[in-house]
Amino acid sequence: MTETTIRPTDGLMTLINVFTVAPEHQQELVDVLLDATERVMSRIPGFVSANIHRSDARTHMARAMQLASSEPIVCEVAYVHHA
């Protein structure tokens, strides 16, 4: 994955997902997010970058993803919620 730099003037949409996880399942969630990001999210038109961050306590994680436009993700969310 590419390093994500968030700048308010870059014209990109930043999507941040925050997850709460049991410490013993953190690596499993990391693996699922990496796979989903590489297989699905990175193929969305306008995808720029994504990073996964874990807390030292192993109870929280975040995925920051940047897109050139919000349109593809809005379409994807609409599809998922209506499928």
Phi and psi restraints in degrees (value plus and minus 20) as a CYANA .aco file:
   2 THR   PHI    -108.2   -68.2
   2 THR   PSI     125.5   165.5
   3 GLU   PHI     -86.0   -46.0
   3 GLU   PSI     116.4   156.4
   4 THR   PHI    -119.7   -79.7
   4 THR   PSI     105.9   145.9
   5 THR   PHI    -136.8   -96.8
   5 THR   PSI     102.9   142.9
   6 ILE   PHI    -119.0   -79.0
   6 ILE   PSI      98.5   138.5
   7 ARG   PHI    -149.0  -109.0
   7 ARG   PSI     110.8   150.8
   8 PRO   PHI     -85.7   -45.7
   8 PRO   PSI     -36.5     3.5
   9 THR   PHI    -122.1   -82.1
   9 THR   PSI     -15.0    25.0
  10 ASP   PHI    -105.2   -65.2
  10 ASP   PSI     -27.6    12.4
  11 GLY   PHI      56.8    96.8
  11 GLY   PSI      -9.9    30.1
  12 LEU   PHI    -116.6   -76.6
  12 LEU   PSI     134.2   174.2
  13 MET   PHI    -113.8   -73.8
  13 MET   PSI     110.6   150.6
  14 THR   PHI    -129.3   -89.3
  14 THR   PSI     105.9   145.9
  15 LEU   PHI    -131.2   -91.2
  15 LEU   PSI     102.6   142.6
  16 ILE   PHI    -139.3   -99.3
  16 ILE   PSI     100.7   140.7
  17 ASN   PHI    -125.5   -85.5
  17 ASN   PSI     112.0   152.0
  18 VAL   PHI    -135.4   -95.4
  18 VAL   PSI     113.7   153.7
  19 PHE   PHI    -144.3  -104.3
  19 PHE   PSI     121.9   161.9
  20 THR   PHI    -125.8   -85.8
  20 THR   PSI     112.6   152.6
  21 VAL   PHI    -163.2  -123.2
  21 VAL   PSI     128.0   168.0
  22 ALA   PHI     -87.6   -47.6
  22 ALA   PSI     117.2   157.2
  23 PRO   PHI     -71.2   -31.2
  23 PRO   PSI     -56.4   -16.4
  24 GLU   PHI     -93.1   -53.1
  24 GLU   PSI     -30.8     9.2
  25 HIS   PHI    -130.0   -90.0
  25 HIS   PSI     -15.2    24.8
  26 GLN   PHI     -80.8   -40.8
  26 GLN   PSI     -66.6   -26.6
  27 GLN   PHI     -83.2   -43.2
  27 GLN   PSI     -56.8   -16.8
  28 GLU   PHI     -81.3   -41.3
  28 GLU   PSI     -63.3   -23.3
  29 LEU   PHI     -86.6   -46.6
  29 LEU   PSI     -59.4   -19.4
  30 VAL   PHI     -76.4   -36.4
  30 VAL   PSI     -67.4   -27.4
  31 ASP   PHI     -82.0   -42.0
  31 ASP   PSI     -62.4   -22.4
  32 VAL   PHI     -84.7   -44.7
  32 VAL   PSI     -64.2   -24.2
  33 LEU   PHI     -86.6   -46.6
  33 LEU   PSI     -60.8   -20.8
  34 LEU   PHI     -81.2   -41.2
  34 LEU   PSI     -65.6   -25.6
  35 ASP   PHI     -83.0   -43.0
  35 ASP   PSI     -67.6   -27.6
  36 ALA   PHI     -83.6   -43.6
  36 ALA   PSI     -59.0   -19.0
  37 THR   PHI     -86.3   -46.3
  37 THR   PSI     -64.5   -24.5
  38 GLU   PHI     -92.2   -52.2
  38 GLU   PSI     -59.9   -19.9
  39 ARG   PHI    -104.0   -64.0
  39 ARG   PSI     -52.1   -12.1
  40 VAL   PHI    -136.3   -96.3
  40 VAL   PSI     -81.5   -41.5
  41 MET   PHI     -83.0   -43.0
  41 MET   PSI     -58.8   -18.8
  42 SER   PHI     -88.3   -48.3
  42 SER   PSI     -32.9     7.1
  43 ARG   PHI    -115.8   -75.8
  43 ARG   PSI     -23.7    16.3
  44 ILE   PHI     -88.6   -48.6
  44 ILE   PSI     112.5   152.5
  45 PRO   PHI     -75.5   -35.5
  45 PRO   PSI     113.1   153.1
  46 GLY   PHI      70.5   110.5
  46 GLY   PSI     -20.4    19.6
  47 PHE   PHI     -79.6   -39.6
  47 PHE   PSI     113.4   153.4
  48 VAL   PHI    -132.4   -92.4
  48 VAL   PSI     -72.9   -32.9
  49 SER   PHI    -184.7  -144.7
  49 SER   PSI     146.3   186.3
  50 ALA   PHI    -174.0  -134.0
  50 ALA   PSI     126.0   166.0
  51 ASN   PHI    -159.7  -119.7
  51 ASN   PSI     127.0   167.0
  52 ILE   PHI    -134.5   -94.5
  52 ILE   PSI     112.2   152.2
  53 HIS   PHI    -142.8  -102.8
  53 HIS   PSI     118.5   158.5
  54 ARG   PHI    -139.0   -99.0
  54 ARG   PSI     127.8   167.8
  55 SER   PHI    -100.6   -60.6
  55 SER   PSI     134.5   174.5
  56 ASP   PHI     -81.8   -41.8
  56 ASP   PSI     -51.4   -11.4
  57 ALA   PHI     -96.4   -56.4
  57 ALA   PSI     -28.2    11.8
  58 ARG   PHI      46.5    86.5
  58 ARG   PSI      -0.6    39.4
  59 THR   PHI    -129.3   -89.3
  59 THR   PSI     -30.1     9.9
  60 HIS   PHI    -156.5  -116.5
  60 HIS   PSI     130.1   170.1
  61 MET   PHI    -163.1  -123.1
  61 MET   PSI     137.8   177.8
  62 ALA   PHI    -160.7  -120.7
  62 ALA   PSI     125.9   165.9
  63 ARG   PHI    -141.2  -101.2
  63 ARG   PSI     102.0   142.0
  64 ALA   PHI    -125.6   -85.6
  64 ALA   PSI     104.0   144.0
  65 MET   PHI    -148.8  -108.8
  65 MET   PSI     120.4   160.4
  66 GLN   PHI    -137.6   -97.6
  66 GLN   PSI     119.5   159.5
  67 LEU   PHI    -148.5  -108.5
  67 LEU   PSI     129.6   169.6
  68 ALA   PHI     -90.2   -50.2
  68 ALA   PSI     -40.9    -0.9
  69 SER   PHI    -170.9  -130.9
  69 SER   PSI     132.0   172.0
  70 SER   PHI    -103.1   -63.1
  70 SER   PSI     -33.2     6.8
  71 GLU   PHI     -78.2   -38.2
  71 GLU   PSI     -68.0   -28.0
  72 PRO   PHI     -81.8   -41.8
  72 PRO   PSI     -60.1   -20.1
  73 ILE   PHI     -92.1   -52.1
  73 ILE   PSI     -55.1   -15.1
  74 VAL   PHI     -83.1   -43.1
  74 VAL   PSI     -61.9   -21.9
  75 CYS   PHI     -83.8   -43.8
  75 CYS   PSI     -61.8   -21.8
  76 GLU   PHI     -85.0   -45.0
  76 GLU   PSI     -65.2   -25.2
  77 VAL   PHI     -82.9   -42.9
  77 VAL   PSI     -62.5   -22.5
  78 ALA   PHI     -81.7   -41.7
  78 ALA   PSI     -61.2   -21.2
  79 TYR   PHI     -84.0   -44.0
  79 TYR   PSI     -66.6   -26.6
  80 VAL   PHI     -82.3   -42.3
  80 VAL   PSI     -61.7   -21.7
  81 HIS   PHI     -95.3   -55.3
  81 HIS   PSI     -37.3     2.7
  82 HIS   PHI    -132.3   -92.3
  82 HIS   PSI     -17.2    22.8
